[in-house]
Amino acid sequence: MSIVTIRNVEWFNNPARFLDPYRFRVTFECIAPLKDDLEWRLIYVSSPGDEDLDQELDDCLVGPVPVGVNSFDFEGTPPNPSKIPTDDVLGVAALILTGSYKDQEFVRVGYYQNTEYDNDEMKENPPNPIIFERLVRDISTRFRVTRFQIKWDVAPLQQGRPAAAGAAASAAVPSADDLDSPVDTGTVVGQKANGASS
C-alpha cells in the first residue's frame, strides 16, 4: 500500500500560450505522518528518444504533510525554446509530474501536450523561424499514472494499531473517475527546493 496517493490534478490555465507558466493544483491523500517533505517535479519531454533534451521546468518541496487529504498549488516555468529541436516544437510532446520521498520516485503522472499556432494561416504555413509568441499549448485531459514501490520510513495505521514498516506495495492505479471525484481538501504549503515559498 502506498502512503501517498494522488487524487486530482487541476489545471488552472489550459489551454494557454506556449510561453505562459504552468499553473495547477495537486490533491493527494496521505495515510501516515511523514518525517520528511515530498518533492514534486514538472518535466517537459520534447524528444522521447533523447533524455538529454528533457527539461525540468520546476520543483517544489511540500511538508510537513499531515494525515488526510491535502493540496498544494504548483507553478512551473515554460520550457526554454532554445533547448527544443526545431522539428519537435510543433505537435505532441509529453509533460510529466513526478512525486518523490527521500529521493525515491513513488508516482509519475504523464500528459500529452499539443503545441500549434494560434491561427489557421500559420497552422497551414508555419513560419520559419518559429514564432514562439504565437504558439498555444493544450494539455490532454487523458493521462497515465504510474506507481513505484519505494521504502517508506512510516507505516499506515490499521484498525488503530501500527502496521509493519518497510517497502510499500504498489497501490491500484486510480481511474479517471477516481481522480476527478470531488474531495474535501486541506492545504499544504509548497516550498521551492531552495527554500523560497512557492
N, C-alpha and C positions, 0 to 999 in steps of 0.2 A: 504494500500500500504506500502511495506517495504521501508525504507530509503536506505538500503544497499542490493544489490543483487549480489551473486557470478556469474561471467560469465565464469570462467575457472579455472581448477586446472591442472597444467602441471608438471608431474613428470620428474625429471632430471635423476634419477638413478633407473630405473625399467625395468627389474628385477635387483636384487642386492644381495650381500651377506647378510645373516641374521643380522650380527653384524655391517653392514655399517649404517651410519646415513641416515635418510630420507631427501631427498632434493627435494623441489618443489616450484613452483611459483603460487600464488593465484592472480587472476584478478577479481576485483569486481567493481560495479558501485555504486556511492553514489549520491543521488538526492537532498541532502541538506547538508550544512556545519554542522559538528558535534562538539559539545563543548568538548567532551571527546574522549579518544582513544578507538579503537576497540581492544578487546582481542581475540586472536586465540589460540586454544589448540589442540594438537595432542594426541590422546588416543589409546592405544593398548588394545584390548579385547581378551584375550586368552580363557576365560571360560565365555560364555554368561550368565550362570546361577549364577555366583558369582561376583558381582560388586567389592568385596574387592580385587579381583585379577587384576582389571583394572589398567593399568599403564599410568599415564600422562607422555608422553615422552618429551614434551617441551611446552612452551607457549611464546607468544610474544605480545607486545603492538604495535599497528600501529596508528600513528597520528602525527600531525594533518591531518585530512582527508579532502581534498578539494572536491568540487562537480565535478563529471565527472567519467571517467574510470581510475582506479588506480591498481597498482600491487605491490606485495612485495614478496621477497624470504624467505622461511622458511626452517630451518634445524633442524630436531629433532633427538635426540639420539635414538639408537635402544633399544628395550625392554631389561630389566635385566633378563637374563636367569634363575637366581636363584628364581625369583618370578613367573615363569611359571610352572604349574604342568607338570610333565614328559609326561603324556598322552595327553597333549594339545599342545605340541611343534610342532609336525608334523601335516600337514593337514591345514585346513582352520581356520583362526582367523579373527577378524574384526579390521579395522583401522578407527578411527573417527576423523574428523576435525570439530571443533565447532567454531562458531563466537559469541561473546557476546558484549553487550554495557551496561555499568553500571551494571554489574553482572547479566544481563538478556540475556540468550541464544536466539538468533534470527535465527540461521541456524545451521544445522548439516549435514555433508556430510559423508556417510558411504561407506566404501570399504571392499571387501573381500581380504584377503591376504593368499596365499597358500605358505606353507613352506615345502621344501623337501630337500633331499640330492642332491649333485651336480653330482652324477654318478649313473649309473644303479645298480651296485653291492650293494651299500649302500641303495638304494631305496628298493631293493628286500630283503635285510637282514640288517635292521637298527641296527647299533652297540649299545651296552649298556655298559656304559652310552652314552648319546647323545654327538656327537662331533659338537659343535655349529659352529666351524670354517669351517666346510664342508657344512653347510646349506645355501640354497639360498631361497630368497623370491620373489614372483611375485604378484604384486597388480593388481587386476582385473580392466579392463577399464570400467566395468559396476559399477555404483554407485547409491546410493539413497540419494536424497536431501530432508530433512525435514525442514520446516519453522515454526517458532513460532511467535505468536503475542506478541509484547512487547510494553512497553510505551516509545516511543521516546520523547526526550525533544525538538525536532525540527520538522518542517513540510516542505514538499516539496513545491516548487513554482509551482503554477498552473496558466498558462496563464498570467504570470507577476505579480500575486498577491499571498500573502502567504495564505496557507490553514490552517485550524484549527489544533492546536496541539492536541496530545492525543495518544491513542493506535492505532497503525497501523494495518490494516487488513493484513492477510496473502496474499502474492503475489503468483501467479501461480508458480508451480514448473517448472523450465526450463527443456526442453528436452535435451537429449544428443547432439542434433544438435545445440541447443542454446548455450550450454557450450563449444562446440568445434568450434564455429564460430570465425573467426579472428576478433580482435578488436584492435583499437589504444589504447595503454596503456600509462598512466603516472606512475611514480614510487613513491611509498610512502615508507619512511624509516621505517623498523620494529625495535622495541626495545624489549629486554627481559624484563620481568616484573620487574626484579631487577634494570633496568635502563641501563644495558650494551647494546651496539649496537649489533644487530644480523648480 
